[in-house]
Amino acid sequence: MKTAANPFLSPHVLRIARALIGPAALVAVWWVANDSAWVSNKLLPNPFDTFATLGSSLWSGSMTADLGATLFRTLYAFAMAAAAGIPVGIALGSNDRIYRTVEFLVDFFRSTPATAMFPLFLLIFGIGDFAKIAVAAFSAWLVVVFNVAYGVMNSRKTRILAARVMGASRWRVFRDVLFWESLPQTFVGLRMAVSLALVVIIVAEMFIGSTNGMGHRIIDAQQVFDLQQMYASILITGAIGYGFNVLFIALEKWIVHWAGR
């Protein structure tokens, strides 16, 4: 006689439980450090008071305008980077000689800290939203170009040769083989690019004359020593980055489900 399966021991529930262990442990250590005065209360507020501040800020709408501004700038920069980076990456990856010619420039600017580019973009675009978006888009664009080109160059040679043997034109090889073979690495680049765009936007909001945005909110809270609001803003910013990462992983599994086969 079969016994009924315990719903609390199902793989889905166990997977969720394992995923919650890390956050729960972090909150526990945070609470113990605060309650035991391992860290001064002036530097580390109570975690539950911080979560209450986060909830009230979202519920009252005082944080939503800043959250919306940051999301808009990040997505705008990412869209520009993806739209310009994917075709350039494909073009470079399809021609090894051209890629080797510009490889130094791509790697050089990709390795240059985005913050070092702020003065140049301020001179070009002035103090305003577009300067922040442009520097984030440029940084993310380099990541997209590098990963897309790498994906195209490392497409499986056997499939390319098979398509050519069957008489496929260069356009058909590109459309039916190269494009699809490069998608896994393309998604890696897109996931990295959206995270980088968020980081650059947050830093730009902190230091380039912003009047809104999560970076501006964090700096304002730090300057008036409102630690609960500062930590709450940091937490929601981290949640945005984590959400982007989870979204792109899900999209990659849905679109590139055949990867590795």
Buried (B, 14 or more C-beta within 10 A) or exposed (E): EEEEEEEEEEEEEEEEEEEEEEEEEEBEEBEEEBEEEEEEEEEBBBBEBBBEBBEEBBEEEEBEEBBEBBBBBBBBBBBBBBEBBBEBBBBBBBEEEEBEEEBEEBEEBBEEEBBEBBEEBBEEBEEEBBBBBBBBBBBBBBBBBBBBBBBBBEBEEEBBEEBBEEEBEEEEBBEEBBBBBBBBBBBBBBBBBBBBBBBBBBBBBBEBEBEBBBBBBBBBBBEEEBBBBBBBBBBBBEEBBEEBBEEBEEEBEEEBEEBEE
